Amino acid sequence: MFKLIDVQCSSIDEEKASIGALIIREGGTVVFPTETVYGIGADAESDEACRKIYRIKGRQQDNPLIVHVSDIKQAGNYAYTSQVEKFHELSGLWPGPLTVVMPRNDRVSQVASAGLDTVGIRIPDCAFTRDFIRLSRKGVAAPSANMSGRPSATRAEHIMDELSGVDLIYRAEKSRIGIESTVILPQGTKCTILRPGAYTREDLLNIFDIVEYAGPADKVRSPGMKYRHYSPGKQLFRAEKEQLLAYLDIHHDVLPIVTAETAADIKGDRLILGSINDPYAISSSLYDSFRTLDSSKYERGIIECMPEKGFFTSIMNRIRKASVEL
């Protein structure tokens, strides 16, 4: 049976943080909040501790974990940051929803890195979690806290209903951003986006001369590149607004997941993600909506497509992976 401790991302509580830190040092697993999604973490230096994460999640062994650290100095314990030409500029985006894939050193568990010569490093924007990691005196290797293939957890209740075998769950507020971090592979003045997130291509062009998205032939160096992710258990279609509304005129056995603006044109049940003018509200609600669909009376859902620009590009990445075209 896991321990459950209520915390707040905006404040530090060393007494509570020390409980999880001790569990990490003793080889256990801790679920913790971040601004993106909740993570399930273990000692990034321990093969056996990291294996527990894979067992709990049912995760494929060739899917690497991200190492979460408390500050820039600790990042240097696990990656050769000096080999990253733009590291100083990138570090200005931390704490935040950015994972940087860098050459790793031997302190990183081979299990956590899935045998790769690189490691993804991130400093989360949650003050409590950073202090918990600092007190652990270890980097914390962590994927999202959900069964593999399922929508990531943005509330502690999602984890309590889904995962078994964890030692401690820190319960904080709902995740602010609601989708996973942007993962990048920097190479000189060029950057490859391995997984899109809240930091967009436009943001990264302020640092790099060239920013590209990873292609299907690129080596898997990041979560989200190889396996199916983010999906509800029920069938989910996607469609543009007009096609979606036309479909709903004929089919009444499907649950629409839509923007606030489109919801005004729908009679009956619907899940409202947020205004089209507020992509962060939409991203924060996205995985919640998938889980609500699964627990609803409806056997199918249909989700509205968003304009593919800026942060909506990242949101549509998750929608595409979770749905099929109508």
Residue pairs with C-beta under 8 A, 6 or more apart in sequence:
2 31
2 160
2 166
2 167
2 168
2 169
3 19
3 167
3 168
3 169
4 156
4 160
4 168
4 169
4 171
5 16
5 19
5 20
5 168
5 169
5 170
5 171
6 170
6 171
6 172
7 13
7 16
7 17
7 33
7 128
7 170
7 171
7 172
8 128
8 172
8 173
9 33
9 34
9 35
9 126
9 127
9 128
9 129
9 172
9 173
10 127
10 128
11 127
11 128
12 127
12 128
12 131
13 128
13 131
14 131
14 135
16 128
16 170
17 128
17 131
17 132
17 135
18 135
19 168
20 30
20 32
20 132
20 136
20 168
20 170
21 132
21 133
21 135
21 136
21 137
23 29
23 30
23 167
23 168
24 30
24 41
24 42
24 43
24 49
24 136
24 138
24 140
25 43
25 136
25 137
25 138
27 42
27 43
27 46
27 48
27 49
27 52
28 42
28 49
28 52
28 167
28 168
29 40
29 41
29 42
29 49
29 52
29 53
29 56
29 165
29 166
29 167
29 168
30 40
30 41
30 42
30 132
30 140
30 166
30 167
30 168
30 169
30 170
31 38
31 39
31 40
31 41
31 145
31 156
31 159
31 163
31 166
31 168
31 169
31 170
32 38
32 39
32 41
32 126
32 129
32 132
32 140
32 142
32 170
33 126
33 128
33 129
33 156
33 170
33 171
33 172
33 173
33 175
34 68
34 124
34 125
34 126
34 129
34 175
35 96
35 97
35 124
35 125
35 126
35 175
35 176
35 177
36 97
36 124
36 175
36 177
36 178
36 179
36 180
36 181
36 197
36 198
37 144
37 145
37 152
37 153
37 154
37 175
37 178
37 179
37 180
37 287
38 144
38 145
38 152
38 153
38 154
38 155
38 156
38 158
38 159
38 175
39 68
39 124
39 140
39 142
39 143
39 144
39 145
40 53
40 56
40 57
40 142
40 143
40 144
40 145
40 159
40 163
40 166
41 53
41 68
41 140
41 141
41 142
42 49
42 50
42 52
42 53
42 140
42 141
42 142
43 49
43 50
43 109
43 136
43 138
43 139
43 140
43 141
44 50
44 65
44 67
44 78
44 107
44 108
44 109
44 112
44 138
44 139
44 140
44 141
45 107
45 108
45 109
45 138
45 139
46 109
47 109
47 110
47 111
49 109
49 141
50 65
50 109
50 111
50 112
50 141
51 111
52 165
53 59
53 65
53 141
53 142
53 143
54 60
54 61
54 111
55 165
56 163
56 164
56 165
56 166
57 143
57 146
57 147
57 148
57 163
58 147
58 148
59 143
59 148
60 148
60 226
60 227
61 111
61 114
62 114
62 115
62 220
62 226
63 114
63 143
63 148
63 220
63 223
63 226
63 227
64 112
64 113
64 114
64 116
64 119
64 120
64 220
64 221
64 222
64 223
65 112
65 113
65 114
65 120
65 141
65 142
65 143
65 223
66 99
66 120
66 121
66 122
66 141
66 142
66 143
66 181
66 183
66 223
67 78
67 108
67 112
67 119
67 120
67 121
67 122
67 139
67 140
67 141
67 142
68 122
68 123
68 124
68 129
68 133
68 139
68 140
68 141
68 142
69 75
69 77
69 78
69 121
69 122
69 123
69 133
69 139
69 140
70 123
70 130
70 131
70 133
70 134
71 123
71 130
71 134
72 81
72 91
72 94
72 123
74 133
74 134
74 139
75 81
75 91
75 121
75 123
77 105
77 107
77 139
78 104
78 105
78 107
78 108
78 119
78 121
78 139
79 100
79 102
79 103
79 104
79 105
79 108
79 119
79 121
80 102
80 103
80 104
80 105
81 87
81 102
83 102
83 103
84 90
84 100
84 102
84 186
85 186
85 188
85 189
86 186
86 189
86 191
86 207
86 208
87 100
87 102
87 186
89 207
90 98
90 100
90 184
90 186
90 207
93 199
93 203
94 122
94 123
95 123
95 124
95 125
95 126
95 130
96 123
96 125
96 198
96 199
97 125
97 177
97 180
97 181
97 182
97 197
97 198
97 199
98 122
98 181
98 182
98 184
98 197
98 199
99 120
99 121
99 122
99 181
99 182
99 183
99 184
99 195
99 222
100 120
100 121
100 122
100 184
100 186
101 118
101 119
101 120
101 121
101 183
101 184
101 185
101 186
101 194
101 221
101 222
102 118
102 119
102 120
102 121
102 186
103 117
103 118
104 113
104 116
104 117
104 118
104 119
107 139
108 119
108 139
109 141
112 119
112 141
113 119
116 221
118 185
118 221
120 183
120 221
120 222
120 223
121 139
122 181
123 130
124 130
126 172
128 170
128 172
129 170
132 140
132 170
133 139
133 140
143 223
144 152
144 153
144 180
144 223
145 152
145 153
145 158
145 159
145 163
145 166
146 152
146 153
146 158
146 159
146 162
146 163
147 162
147 163
148 227
148 229
149 227
149 228
149 229
149 231
150 162
150 230
150 231
150 233
151 158
151 230
151 231
151 232
151 286
151 287
151 290
151 291
151 322
152 179
152 180
152 229
152 230
152 287
153 159
153 162
153 287
154 174
154 175
154 178
154 284
154 287
154 288
155 174
155 175
155 288
156 169
156 170
156 171
156 172
158 287
158 291
159 166
159 169
160 169
174 284
174 288
175 284
176 280
176 284
177 197
177 198
177 280
177 283
177 284
178 280
178 283
178 284
178 285
178 286
178 287
178 288
179 197
179 198
179 283
179 286
179 287
179 314
179 315
179 318
180 195
180 197
180 223
180 224
181 195
181 197
181 198
181 199
182 193
182 195
182 196
182 197
182 198
182 199
182 200
182 204
182 314
183 193
183 194
183 195
183 197
183 222
183 223
183 224
184 191
184 192
184 193
184 194
184 204
185 191
185 192
185 194
185 214
185 221
185 222
186 208
189 208
189 209
189 210
190 208
190 209
190 210
190 211
190 212
191 204
191 207
191 208
191 210
191 211
191 212
192 211
192 212
192 213
192 214
192 218
193 201
193 204
193 211
193 212
193 213
193 214
194 214
194 218
194 221
194 222
194 224
194 225
195 222
195 223
195 224
195 225
195 317
196 213
196 313
196 314
196 317
197 314
198 280
198 283
198 311
198 314
200 310
200 311
200 313
200 314
201 211
201 213
201 313
202 310
204 211
205 211
214 225
218 225
220 226
223 229
228 321
229 318
229 321
229 322
230 287
230 290
230 318
230 321
230 322
231 290
231 321
231 322
231 323
232 290
232 291
232 293
232 294
232 301
232 322
233 294
234 293
234 294
234 298
234 299
234 300
234 301
235 299
235 300
235 301
235 324
236 257
236 290
236 293
236 300
236 301
236 302
236 303
236 322
236 323
236 324
237 247
237 254
237 300
237 301
237 302
237 303
237 323
237 324
237 325
237 326
238 302
238 303
238 304
238 305
238 319
238 320
238 323
238 324
238 325
238 326
239 247
239 302
239 303
239 304
239 305
239 325
239 326
240 304
240 305
241 258
241 262
241 304
241 305
243 326
244 256
244 258
244 262
244 302
244 304
244 326
245 262
245 265
245 266
247 254
247 302
247 326
248 254
248 256
248 266
248 302
252 268
253 298
253 299
253 300
254 298
254 300
254 301
254 302
255 269
255 270
255 271
255 293
255 296
255 298
255 300
255 301
255 302
256 262
256 263
256 266
256 269
256 270
256 271
256 301
256 302
256 303
256 304
257 270
257 271
257 273
257 289
257 293
257 301
257 302
257 303
257 304
258 266
258 270
258 271
258 272
258 273
258 303
258 304
259 272
259 273
259 274
259 275
259 276
259 282
259 304
259 306
260 272
260 273
260 274
260 275
260 276
261 275
261 276
262 304
263 270
263 272
269 296
269 298
271 285
271 289
271 292
271 293
271 301
272 285
273 281
273 282
273 285
273 286
273 289
273 304
274 281
274 282
274 284
274 285
275 281
275 282
276 282
276 306
279 306
279 310
279 311
279 312
279 315
280 311
282 306
282 315
283 311
283 314
283 315
286 315
286 318
286 319
287 318
289 303
290 322
293 301
302 326
303 319
303 322
303 323
305 316
305 319
306 312
306 315
306 316
306 319
308 316
